[in-house]
Amino acid sequence: MTRKAIAGALAAALLVAAPTPARAADTSRLVLHYDFDGDLSGGVVKDTSGSGLDGTDLERLFEPFVTTKEHGLGVGLSISRAVVTAHGGRLWAETNGEGGATFHVSLPVPV
């Protein structure tokens, strides 16, 4: 179940970072990174050139029905965080200083 949790959380972060019609001409670049570090496994989705999340309360992004997309439902990140938290992990977002946003997920490695 942990692999499914990671995949779901990363998929939700990718959807948030995906181009919208307003950003269709953007040349945004996504960087994906996944790693194991002792008792934790983690993944990062980083949008290196998008508009970022300036002015957005980063914690509110994970509340149900909060979205930054014109036609978004706002449930993907809240469900992802609930699944990750239920598995003893953490899911959070950061605004990049140079533009774009980074989403992180970390989960304990099963023994």
C-alpha positions in Angstrom: 0.0 0.0 0.0 2.9 2.4 0.6 3.9 2.4 -3.1 0.4 3.2 -4.1 0.3 6.0 -1.5 3.5 7.5 -3.0 2.2 7.2 -6.5 -1.1 8.8 -5.7 0.6 11.7 -3.8 3.1 12.3 -6.6 0.2 12.1 -9.2 -1.7 14.8 -7.3 1.3 17.0 -7.2 1.9 16.6 -10.9 -1.7 17.6 -11.6 -1.3 20.8 -9.6 1.9 21.6 -11.5 0.5 20.7 -14.9 0.0 23.5 -17.4 -3.4 25.2 -17.5 -4.8 27.0 -20.5 -3.5 30.3 -19.1 0.0 28.7 -18.9 -0.2 26.8 -22.3 2.6 28.9 -23.8 4.8 28.3 -20.7 7.9 26.3 -21.1 7.6 24.9 -17.5 9.9 22.1 -16.6 9.0 19.4 -14.0 11.8 17.7 -12.1 10.9 14.4 -10.3 13.1 12.9 -7.7 12.6 9.8 -5.5 15.0 8.6 -2.8 15.4 6.4 0.2 17.1 7.8 3.3 17.4 5.4 6.2 13.9 4.8 7.6 12.2 7.2 5.1 11.4 7.2 1.4 10.5 10.4 -0.3 9.6 12.0 -3.6 9.8 15.5 -4.9 7.9 17.1 -7.8 9.4 20.5 -8.7 8.0 22.9 -11.3 11.1 25.0 -12.1 9.7 27.7 -14.2 5.9 28.0 -13.5 4.2 30.9 -11.9 4.5 29.3 -8.5 2.0 29.6 -5.6 2.7 33.2 -4.6 -0.1 34.6 -2.5 -1.5 31.1 -1.9 -1.7 29.8 1.6 0.3 26.6 1.1 -1.5 24.8 3.9 -4.9 25.6 2.5 -4.0 23.8 -0.7 -4.4 20.6 1.2 -7.9 21.4 2.4 -10.9 19.8 0.5 -12.3 21.9 -2.3 -9.4 24.4 -2.4 -8.0 24.7 -5.9 -5.7 26.9 -8.0 -7.2 25.7 -11.3 -10.1 27.2 -13.1 -12.0 23.9 -13.4 -10.4 22.0 -10.5 -12.3 20.2 -7.8 -9.7 20.7 -5.1 -9.8 17.1 -3.7 -6.6 15.5 -5.1 -4.2 17.0 -2.6 -6.5 16.6 0.4 -7.0 12.9 -0.4 -3.3 12.4 -1.1 -2.3 14.0 2.2 -4.9 11.9 4.1 -3.5 8.7 2.5 0.1 9.7 3.2 -0.6 10.7 6.8 -2.5 7.5 7.4 0.7 5.7 6.4 2.8 7.7 8.9 4.2 10.1 6.3 4.1 13.8 5.4 3.0 15.7 2.2 3.8 19.5 1.9 4.4 22.2 -0.6 6.9 25.1 -0.9 7.1 28.1 -3.2 10.4 28.3 -5.2 12.2 31.6 -5.0 13.0 31.4 -8.7 9.4 30.6 -9.7 7.4 27.5 -9.7 6.6 25.3 -6.7 7.9 22.1 -5.1 5.8 19.3 -3.6 7.4 16.8 -1.2 6.2 13.5 0.1 8.0 11.3 2.7 6.9 8.0 4.1 8.4 5.5 6.5 10.0 2.5 4.8 8.3 -0.7 5.9 10.5 -3.1 7.8 
